Amino acid sequence: MANPDDSKKKGTFGVSRLPVALKYVWPDTRRKMIFIGGLACLGALVYFLADFFLLKSNFTTSGPLSSFHATFEKDCARCHDQFRAVTNDNCSVCHEKAGAKADDMQLANEQTFYTFTAHYVYRAMDLSRVGTARQEYGNRETPCYACHQEHLGRQAEITNVPDTRCTECHEYGSFNKKHPEFDFVAENIPDDSTMIFTHIRHVKEVVKRENLVDVERACLYCHNPQPDGKNFGLIDYDKHCDACHLTSDVATPRLAIKSPDDPLGVETLETIREQNRPGTQWAFYANPNEFKLRGSGLTKQPLYHEDPWVLENLKRIRRLIYPDQEFADLLKASGMLRSQSRQALSTTAYQEAIQTLQMYAMGLRGRPEPEIQQELARIDSLLKAAQTMLWRQANSVAGPAFMAQPAGLNPNFDATQIDGLKSLALDLTEACRKCHLVENANFQRVPKDQRILIRAEFDHRAHILERRCLECHTEIPIVKAPGDTTVVEKLQDRSAIQNIPAIDNCQECHNASESSNRCVTCHYFHPNKTNRSSLLLYLD
């Protein structure tokens, strides 16, 4: 028989309400452990909730952020969506200040520089290539955090991307494993220099003039390093050439003077003054004694660099040959350079055209003659159109690229007259053609900035301590070995030679046992962002 007191110590179990002792549910030997464990779980829950709502998840982070993102360490939501990894959209909040993403990369103010496909353009800033990249990669977008890993500490460099992230797509491994040869070597691409320049002769002249012992100092006479030490400034005629190339002894050959019946000739200073065309105010300040009239011919001496009389007559000849050049007629030089993208050259050309038009308009404003006011209105119209095209080019909006190429020939002249005008242009620029190339009655454009490695960057400052200039740049034999009697061919000394070493020269030092051979040593994933420096973008 059951003890009546057992009912106080037992509970019931199941539908039948079978008696069960409480000590089986709450054993005496484990009560203390269960109680302590429950308190611990409750305390952890309270701390987690306090950390999440009050301490901004300081306890639950994977590790300290790098110094770049240290201010976000208490605010996970700045990068993470709730219970998700970092999203590209959250990165774009700070790093994309040009607008929302768009499928059409040509839309103004909607350029996505940080997308995976955008890395195809590297630092070339040729946004037209992004469309090609989209076709190659499709919509396959690698998230930012896959390459830029965070929570590795304050001193971690999140831009120091491991090679494995690159070699997942690129077939070759490190710099020493199947890395392709530089394009200009592999494809034997010549330098697109439009200058007729001999390095050996000029180096000898600079060494003699400056009384130099170190030949490489003669190289730095013209190739002046920029403040960062990496690259070089632009070659400037007044700074680097004018000291030796004096103009007092330079003259044109005897040129025929244009007559009313025959345009095959040059205009005199008096004719240019009488015509008083836009941009010819220089004629009223020119020295008439520099022009020597000999019968029906004329000679000018001296000739200056960018001599305005030569350029004005050359422009008139070009207009006779190619009457429909539009904006191209406003340029001093024409032609496309390989190292400059179509977009970059178009932007440069529009900028030059705008400067020319502004100079024309400045010289005509305030003059009451009806024909002058009519010409001024035409110039203002062209100026507005050029400024619009420049804006479209700068913002990568689809539009006509400004290429200063010859238009159609003048139908009013036969082949003999056209050849005569082209011959006159060559005679007019005879002294100029000692250095410059002249084609189609126009100077070929001289590159302001020749960028050979458009997909990588080279730091001269980091290399000059290990190697001298002429130890790498050996294509032009500026300094020959003692006793070497080899005659240097003229074509080998032209500036049109790529005086840049091949990749095996770099691999002598950049290998696994010496200098870094990692991808990020030379390559940068994102294009140049210097045009994003405007603080107004961030204020807006």
LUMDOFI-602548 format. One line per 10 residues: number of its first residue (from 1); their letters; for each residue x, y, z of C-alpha. Coordinates in nm, 4 decimals. Layout:
NUM = a = X Y Z  ... .
END
This chain:
1 = manpddskkk = 0.0000 0.0000 0.0000  0.1260 0.3446 -0.0951  0.2341 0.5762 0.1740  -0.0027 0.8767 0.2012  0.2955 1.1067 0.2413  0.4300 1.0051 -0.1014  0.1578 1.2126 -0.2714  0.3324 1.5230 -0.1433  0.6608 1.4197 -0.2953  0.5309 1.2979 -0.6311 .
11 = gtfgvsrlpv = 0.3780 1.4616 -0.9272  0.1671 1.3074 -1.2027  0.2695 1.1999 -1.5486  0.0667 1.1429 -1.8675  -0.3061 1.1135 -1.9261  -0.3372 0.8428 -1.6626  -0.1821 1.0807 -1.4119  0.0666 0.8240 -1.2969  0.2578 0.9407 -0.9953  0.6227 1.0461 -1.0535 .
21 = alkyvwpdtr = 0.8708 1.1601 -0.7912  0.9879 1.5233 -0.8191  1.3457 1.4147 -0.7513  1.3522 1.2538 -1.0998  1.2611 1.5888 -1.2591  1.4754 1.8001 -1.0290  1.7499 1.5719 -0.8919  1.8998 1.6874 -0.5677  2.2561 1.6237 -0.6889  2.2216 1.8447 -1.0011 .
31 = rkmifiggla = 2.0095 2.1318 -0.8820  2.3070 2.3513 -0.8115  2.4636 2.2879 -1.1547  2.1396 2.3556 -1.3414  2.0819 2.6703 -1.1391  2.4337 2.8045 -1.2087  2.4070 2.7124 -1.5782  2.0764 2.8913 -1.6093  2.2155 3.2035 -1.4492  2.5141 3.1923 -1.6874 .
41 = clgalvyfla = 2.2890 3.1628 -1.9929  2.0715 3.4455 -1.8678  2.3763 3.6630 -1.8073  2.5117 3.5910 -2.1566  2.1750 3.6811 -2.3064  2.1601 4.0067 -2.1098  2.5179 4.0976 -2.2151  2.4478 4.0158 -2.5801  2.1379 4.2362 -2.5802  2.3211 4.5185 -2.4054 .
51 = dffllksnft = 2.6149 4.4840 -2.6456  2.3877 4.4904 -2.9485  2.1688 4.7847 -2.8434  2.4036 4.9912 -2.6243  2.7652 4.8997 -2.7016  2.7229 4.8713 -3.0797  2.8286 4.5054 -3.0954  3.1782 4.5634 -2.9611  3.1892 4.2123 -2.8135  3.0515 4.0266 -3.1162 .
61 = tsgplssfha = 3.2889 4.1646 -3.3839  3.5390 3.9406 -3.5595  3.8329 4.1649 -3.4722  3.9446 4.5288 -3.4852  3.9015 4.7159 -3.8138  4.1871 4.8700 -4.0096  4.2717 5.2356 -3.9576  4.0814 5.3220 -4.2778  3.7491 5.2117 -4.1263  3.8254 5.2468 -3.7560 .
71 = tfekdcarch = 3.5513 5.5056 -3.7030  3.2901 5.2488 -3.8104  3.3944 4.9852 -3.5583  3.1042 5.0662 -3.3235  2.8545 5.0880 -3.6063  2.8281 4.7543 -3.7852  2.5269 4.8699 -3.9854  2.7483 5.1095 -4.1825  2.8899 4.8084 -4.3688  2.6775 4.5040 -4.2790 .
81 = dqfravtndn = 2.3139 4.4507 -4.3504  2.1335 4.2707 -4.0683  2.2775 3.9187 -4.0297  2.4476 3.9436 -4.3701  2.7971 4.0031 -4.5072  2.9185 4.3410 -4.6313  2.7399 4.4537 -4.9486  2.8827 4.6548 -5.2367  2.6023 4.9064 -5.2015  2.7163 4.9901 -4.8489 .
91 = csvchekaga = 3.0716 5.0421 -4.9750  2.9419 5.2695 -5.2500  2.7859 5.5056 -4.9969  3.1328 5.6433 -4.9233  3.3352 5.5371 -5.2242  3.0926 5.6209 -5.5068  3.0157 5.9898 -5.5122  2.9043 6.0124 -5.8749  2.5557 5.8702 -5.8390  2.3676 5.5438 -5.8398 .
101 = kaddmqlane = 2.4782 5.2433 -6.0417  2.3462 5.2097 -6.3928  2.3674 4.9500 -6.6663  2.4618 5.2163 -6.9201  2.8091 5.3384 -6.8248  2.7744 5.6305 -7.0659  2.5078 5.8044 -6.8595  2.6273 6.1287 -6.7078  2.7162 6.1244 -6.3384  2.6440 5.7520 -6.3107 .
111 = qtfytftahy = 2.9910 5.6072 -6.3630  3.0642 5.3160 -6.1317  3.4407 5.3253 -6.0962  3.4545 5.0583 -5.8263  3.2712 4.7764 -5.9981  3.4492 4.4543 -6.0838  3.4132 4.5177 -6.4569  3.5531 4.8688 -6.4174  3.8915 4.7281 -6.3157  3.9396 4.6428 -6.6827 .
121 = vyramdlsrv = 4.0254 5.0041 -6.7575  4.2903 5.0101 -6.4818  4.4387 5.3608 -6.4764  4.3860 5.4388 -6.8443  4.0638 5.6310 -6.7704  3.9184 5.5142 -7.1033  3.5611 5.4554 -6.9906  3.4574 5.3341 -7.3346  3.6382 5.0072 -7.2556  3.4044 4.9364 -6.9666 .
131 = gtarqeygnr = 3.1391 4.8282 -7.2146  3.3800 4.5686 -7.3530  3.4504 4.4479 -7.0016  3.0798 4.4052 -6.9323  3.0530 4.1836 -7.2393  3.3477 3.9731 -7.1222  3.2477 3.9406 -6.7571  2.8714 3.9713 -6.7916  2.6966 4.0395 -6.4633  2.9491 3.8408 -6.2607 .
141 = etpcyachqe = 3.0326 4.0869 -5.9865  3.2923 4.0092 -5.7213  3.1993 4.1678 -5.3854  3.4377 4.4244 -5.2418  3.5019 4.2274 -4.9225  3.6288 3.9275 -5.1234  3.9504 4.1197 -5.1978  3.9536 4.3830 -4.9242  3.9478 4.1816 -4.6033  3.8691 4.3621 -4.2790 .
151 = hlgrqaeitn = 3.8853 4.2840 -3.9046  4.2575 4.2024 -3.9260  4.3796 4.4834 -3.7016  4.4551 4.8541 -3.7141  4.7801 4.8103 -3.9066  4.6341 4.5835 -4.1753  4.6458 4.7171 -4.5315  4.3147 4.6205 -4.6855  4.4434 4.7300 -5.0285  4.7210 4.4685 -5.0063 .
161 = vpdtrctech = 4.5245 4.2083 -5.2014  4.6763 3.8575 -5.2158  4.7754 3.7186 -5.5563  4.5250 3.4355 -5.5235  4.2437 3.6829 -5.5745  4.3954 3.7823 -5.9117  4.4988 3.4381 -6.0334  4.1460 3.3041 -5.9973  4.0671 3.4816 -6.3243  4.4085 3.5453 -6.4793 .
171 = eygsfnkkhp = 4.5834 3.2337 -6.6041  4.9367 3.3318 -6.5093  5.0660 3.3271 -6.1556  5.3186 3.5684 -6.0110  5.5330 3.8133 -6.2054  5.7779 3.5306 -6.2796  5.5238 3.2672 -6.3841  5.3897 3.3058 -6.7373  5.3397 3.6804 -6.7015  5.2844 3.8184 -7.0546 .
181 = efdfvaenip = 5.5414 4.0434 -7.2168  5.4687 4.4160 -7.2232  5.2439 4.5096 -7.5156  5.4872 4.7521 -7.6756  5.7508 4.4746 -7.6854  5.5288 4.1785 -7.7731  5.3460 4.3658 -8.0485  5.6511 4.5675 -8.1533  5.4581 4.8930 -8.1163  5.6707 5.1972 -8.2067 .
191 = ddstmifthi = 5.6749 5.5104 -8.0001  5.4083 5.7471 -8.1328  5.6412 6.0440 -8.1105  5.5836 6.2984 -8.3839  5.9136 6.4688 -8.3121  6.2326 6.4274 -8.5164  6.4687 6.4120 -8.2219  6.8144 6.2573 -8.1864  6.9060 6.1695 -7.8284  7.2780 6.1115 -7.8807 .
201 = rhvkevvkre = 7.3421 6.4502 -8.0353  7.1401 6.6358 -7.7755  7.3019 6.4516 -7.4846  7.6454 6.5477 -7.6157  7.5403 6.9108 -7.6536  7.3968 6.9284 -7.3011  7.7082 6.7652 -7.1532  7.9234 7.0218 -7.3335  7.7007 7.3199 -7.2529  7.6541 7.2363 -6.8851 .
211 = nlvdveracl = 8.0103 7.1014 -6.8397  7.8821 6.7721 -6.7042  8.0851 6.4659 -6.6091  7.7917 6.2326 -6.5443  7.6112 6.1683 -6.8726  7.2882 6.0735 -6.6960  7.2592 6.4259 -6.5610  7.2108 6.5300 -6.9220  6.9047 6.3042 -6.9351  6.7589 6.4799 -6.6303 .
221 = ychnpqpdgk = 6.8187 6.8168 -6.7966  6.5031 6.7538 -7.0008  6.3355 6.4704 -6.8114  6.2532 6.6596 -6.4922  6.1008 6.4465 -6.2142  5.7658 6.5492 -6.0744  5.7428 6.6285 -5.7000  5.6379 6.2726 -5.6176  5.9535 6.1407 -5.7839  5.7636 5.8724 -5.9734 .
231 = nfglidydkh = 5.7089 6.0313 -6.3124  5.8428 6.3208 -6.5159  5.7074 6.6589 -6.6090  5.6197 6.7657 -6.9614  5.8912 6.8758 -7.2025  5.8617 7.2510 -7.2520  6.0175 7.4328 -7.5483  6.0888 7.7562 -7.3619  6.2532 7.5693 -7.0742  6.4406 7.2904 -7.2483 .
241 = cdachltsdv = 6.4924 7.3911 -7.6123  6.4988 7.7696 -7.6475  6.8449 7.8144 -7.4913  7.0116 7.6306 -7.7806  6.7667 7.6679 -8.0660  6.8050 8.0366 -8.1387  6.5671 8.1972 -8.3873  6.7857 8.4769 -8.5231  6.9374 8.2589 -8.7973  6.6189 8.0704 -8.8879 .
251 = atprlaiksp = 6.4287 8.1870 -9.1961  6.1725 8.0630 -9.4441  6.2688 7.9952 -9.8033  6.1514 8.2418 -10.0657  5.7736 8.1964 -10.0877  5.5352 8.3156 -10.3571  5.2951 8.5913 -10.2513  4.9243 8.5221 -10.2969  4.7571 8.7252 -10.5693  4.3846 8.7931 -10.6208 .
261 = ddplgvetle = 4.3824 8.5559 -10.9180  4.6019 8.2824 -10.7731  4.5616 8.1554 -10.4138  4.8806 7.9531 -10.4433  5.0927 8.1768 -10.2225  5.1288 8.3270 -9.8753  4.9677 8.6396 -9.7357  5.1872 8.9322 -9.6435  5.1727 9.1039 -9.3060  4.9921 9.3989 -9.4658 .
271 = tireqnrpgt = 4.7230 9.1719 -9.6136  4.6613 9.0047 -9.2789  4.6277 9.3447 -9.1136  4.3789 9.4572 -9.3779  4.1687 9.1424 -9.3449  4.1730 9.1712 -8.9626  4.0320 8.8242 -8.9168  3.9601 8.6799 -8.5709  4.2763 8.5859 -8.3893  4.5058 8.8084 -8.5958 .
281 = qwafyanpne = 4.5593 9.0904 -8.3450  4.9251 8.9816 -8.3298  4.9735 9.1255 -8.6809  4.9409 9.4842 -8.5501  5.2292 9.4253 -8.3090  5.4550 9.2282 -8.5428  5.7780 9.3831 -8.6707  5.7450 9.4514 -9.0471  6.1259 9.4516 -9.0799  6.1227 9.0746 -9.0320 .
291 = fklrgsgltk = 5.9642 9.0352 -9.3780  6.1891 9.0712 -9.6837  6.0093 9.1273 -10.0144  6.1964 9.0159 -10.3244  5.9929 9.0688 -10.6392  5.6897 8.8417 -10.6180  5.8418 8.6435 -10.3331  5.8743 8.6885 -9.9564  6.1103 8.5653 -9.6855  6.0595 8.5933 -9.3090 .
301 = qplyhedpwv = 6.3477 8.6054 -9.0644  6.3659 8.5266 -8.7795  6.1109 8.2520 -8.7251  5.9777 8.1995 -8.3737  5.8504 7.8846 -8.2119  5.4787 7.8672 -8.2993  5.5337 8.1671 -8.5265  5.1893 8.3305 -8.5669  5.2521 8.4339 -8.9295  5.3424 8.0777 -9.0269 .
311 = lenlkrirrl = 5.0425 7.9319 -8.8394  4.8013 8.1837 -8.9929  4.9164 8.1096 -9.3486  4.9165 7.7374 -9.2794  4.5587 7.7633 -9.1541  4.4564 7.9505 -9.4709  4.6159 7.6813 -9.6892  4.4433 7.4100 -9.4864  4.1081 7.5820 -9.5284  4.1564 7.5877 -9.9048 .
321 = iypdqefadl = 4.2364 7.2164 -9.9137  3.9811 7.1017 -9.6535  3.6969 7.3571 -9.6333  3.4712 7.1515 -9.3998  3.6885 7.0925 -9.0943  3.4666 7.2761 -8.8442  3.6304 7.2604 -8.4971  3.9470 7.0976 -8.6343  4.0316 7.4245 -8.8060  4.0826 7.5841 -8.4641 .
331 = lkasgmlrsq = 4.3716 7.3550 -8.3675  4.7423 7.4088 -8.4166  4.8039 7.0363 -8.4590  4.6115 6.7275 -8.5641  4.6395 6.3516 -8.5587  4.5647 6.0779 -8.3097  4.8238 5.9285 -8.0771  4.8265 5.5643 -7.9739  4.9025 5.6373 -7.6090  4.6028 5.8690 -7.5805 .
341 = srqalsttay = 4.2551 5.7245 -7.5787  4.0002 5.8573 -7.8231  3.8102 6.0178 -7.5368  4.1213 6.1796 -7.3860  4.2291 6.3226 -7.7217  3.8793 6.4533 -7.7901  3.8747 6.6291 -7.4527  4.2140 6.7886 -7.5191  4.1040 6.8990 -7.8655  3.7817 7.0588 -7.7408 .
351 = qeaiqtlqmy = 3.9728 7.2426 -7.4684  4.2125 7.3846 -7.7282  3.9262 7.4796 -7.9596  3.7482 7.6600 -7.6753  4.0616 7.8588 -7.5892  4.0992 7.9610 -7.9538  3.7348 8.0670 -7.9807  3.7548 8.2649 -7.6576  4.0608 8.4481 -7.7933  3.8748 8.5217 -8.1182 .
361 = amglrgrpep = 3.5709 8.6549 -7.9332  3.7801 8.8712 -7.7013  3.9377 9.0468 -7.9983  3.5996 9.1225 -8.1603  3.3857 9.2328 -7.8676  3.3118 9.6036 -7.8565  3.3439 9.6559 -8.2311  3.0222 9.8036 -8.3801  3.0614 9.6929 -8.7455  2.7639 9.4757 -8.8506 .
371 = eiqqelarid = 2.9864 9.2183 -9.0216  3.1981 9.1933 -8.7040  2.8917 9.1432 -8.4876  2.7705 8.8747 -8.7276  3.1061 8.6963 -8.7036  3.1026 8.7322 -8.3245  2.7585 8.5696 -8.3065  2.8891 8.2771 -8.5136  3.1903 8.2400 -8.2834  2.9715 8.2480 -7.9713 .
381 = sllkaaqtml = 2.7547 7.9761 -8.1240  3.0600 7.7601 -8.1933  3.1912 7.8307 -7.8436  2.8680 7.7132 -7.6845  2.8692 7.3988 -7.8984  3.2325 7.3230 -7.8099  3.1669 7.3701 -7.4384  2.8688 7.1342 -7.4612  3.0778 6.8723 -7.6401  3.3548 6.9099 -7.3838 .
391 = wrqansvagp = 3.1069 6.8495 -7.1017  2.9741 6.5417 -7.2795  3.3257 6.4095 -7.3246  3.4201 6.4741 -6.9617  3.1072 6.2962 -6.8384  3.1332 6.0070 -7.0845  2.8021 6.0869 -7.2478  2.7629 5.9290 -7.5881  2.8433 6.1884 -7.8496  3.0717 6.2642 -8.1436 .
401 = afmaqpagln = 3.4388 6.2360 -8.0562  3.6371 6.5349 -8.1728  3.9085 6.3994 -8.3980  4.1193 6.6547 -8.5815  4.1480 6.4544 -8.9018  4.1356 6.5951 -9.2563  3.7907 6.6463 -9.4037  3.6991 6.6038 -9.7693  3.9071 6.7809 -10.0344  3.7853 7.1062 -10.1847 .
411 = pnfdatqidg = 3.5865 7.0176 -10.5001  3.6714 7.3576 -10.6542  4.0386 7.2622 -10.6961  4.1842 6.9961 -10.9227  4.4553 6.7517 -10.8189  4.7340 6.9757 -10.9463  4.6152 7.2709 -10.7386  4.5748 7.0520 -10.4280  4.9292 6.9201 -10.4694  5.0526 7.2762 -10.5168 .
421 = lkslaldlte = 4.8891 7.3891 -10.1914  5.0359 7.0922 -10.0007  5.3786 7.1694 -10.1456  5.3415 7.5328 -10.0367  5.2599 7.4144 -9.6825  5.5808 7.2085 -9.6766  5.7878 7.5031 -9.8040  5.6298 7.7333 -9.5443  5.7209 7.4932 -9.2626  6.0647 7.3924 -9.3913 .
431 = acrkchlven = 6.2440 7.5186 -9.0795  5.9767 7.3671 -8.8508  6.0108 7.0247 -9.0123  6.3604 6.9852 -8.8737  6.1828 6.8820 -8.5535  5.8131 6.8444 -8.6380  5.6151 6.6268 -8.8776  5.3778 6.8103 -9.1097  5.1042 6.6227 -9.2947  4.7952 6.7488 -9.4752 .
441 = anfqrvpkdq = 4.9039 7.1102 -9.4191  4.9010 7.0635 -9.0430  5.1482 6.9848 -8.7660  5.1142 6.6385 -8.6190  5.0202 6.6557 -8.2531  5.3065 6.6132 -8.0066  5.2085 6.3915 -7.7117  5.2007 6.5818 -7.3853  5.2142 6.2698 -7.1731  5.3298 5.9360 -7.3072 .
451 = riliraefdh = 5.2001 5.6598 -7.0848  5.3519 5.3306 -7.1903  5.2345 5.1109 -6.9006  4.8656 5.1972 -6.9021  4.7763 4.8911 -6.6896  5.0454 4.9401 -6.4270  5.2533 5.2062 -6.2567  5.6302 5.2388 -6.2341  5.8040 5.4280 -5.9546  6.1366 5.5722 -6.0746 .
461 = rahilerrcl = 6.2094 5.7010 -5.7251  6.2130 5.3478 -5.5841  6.4513 5.2187 -5.8511  6.7108 5.4942 -5.8923  6.9009 5.3784 -5.5823  6.9541 5.0339 -5.7333  7.0018 5.1121 -6.1018  7.1033 5.4101 -6.3106  6.8936 5.5429 -6.5986  7.1102 5.4012 -6.8771 .
471 = echteipivk = 7.1307 5.0581 -6.7173  6.7649 5.0002 -6.8051  6.7062 5.2356 -7.0977  6.9481 5.0749 -7.3415  6.7582 5.0712 -7.6714  6.9203 5.3994 -7.7750  7.3008 5.3564 -7.7351  7.3683 5.6965 -7.5831  7.6890 5.5750 -7.4181  7.8945 5.3135 -7.6033 .
481 = apgdttvvek = 8.1459 5.0809 -7.4405  8.5127 5.1885 -7.4576  8.6665 5.0883 -7.7862  8.3273 5.0257 -7.9515  8.3463 5.1635 -8.3049  7.9942 5.0607 -8.4057  7.8201 5.3309 -8.6064  7.4730 5.4057 -8.4715  7.2090 5.4146 -8.7411  6.9994 5.7283 -8.7559 .
491 = lqdrsaiqni = 6.6775 5.5308 -8.7210  6.8055 5.3782 -8.3977  6.8560 5.7232 -8.2469  6.5108 5.8587 -8.3282  6.2679 5.9405 -8.0510  6.0199 5.7057 -8.2208  6.2052 5.4131 -8.0634  6.0584 5.2687 -7.7441  6.3596 5.3131 -7.5175  6.1910 5.0976 -7.2513 .
501 = paidncqech = 6.3278 4.7618 -7.1278  6.1429 4.4348 -7.1763  5.9957 4.2334 -6.8928  6.3043 4.0132 -6.8443  6.4958 4.3219 -6.7296  6.2438 4.3714 -6.4467  6.2429 4.0031 -6.3539  6.6135 4.0152 -6.2728  6.5236 4.1803 -5.9408  6.1527 4.1172 -5.8979 .
511 = nasessnrcv = 6.1403 3.7498 -5.8084  6.0473 3.5300 -5.5145  6.3880 3.5697 -5.3446  6.4506 3.9434 -5.3931  6.2103 4.2318 -5.4609  5.8348 4.1860 -5.4490  5.6817 4.0089 -5.7453  5.3208 4.0306 -5.6300  5.0443 4.1634 -5.8544  4.9700 4.4693 -5.6407 .
521 = tchyfhpnkt = 5.3355 4.5777 -5.6612  5.2666 4.7280 -6.0040  4.8960 4.6863 -6.0745  4.6011 4.8762 -5.9351  4.2517 4.7331 -5.9514  4.0601 5.0595 -5.9728  4.1089 5.3366 -6.2308  4.2648 5.6694 -6.1496  4.0332 5.8620 -5.9183  4.2005 6.2039 -5.9349 .
531 = nrsslllyld = 3.8907 6.3509 -6.0954  3.7000 6.2640 -5.7771  3.8964 6.5084 -5.5619  3.6295 6.7779 -5.5593  3.5072 6.8234 -5.2031  3.1738 6.9465 -5.3368  3.0926 6.5887 -5.4385  3.1175 6.4841 -5.0763  2.9300 6.7853 -4.9408  2.6455 6.7126 -5.1825 .
END
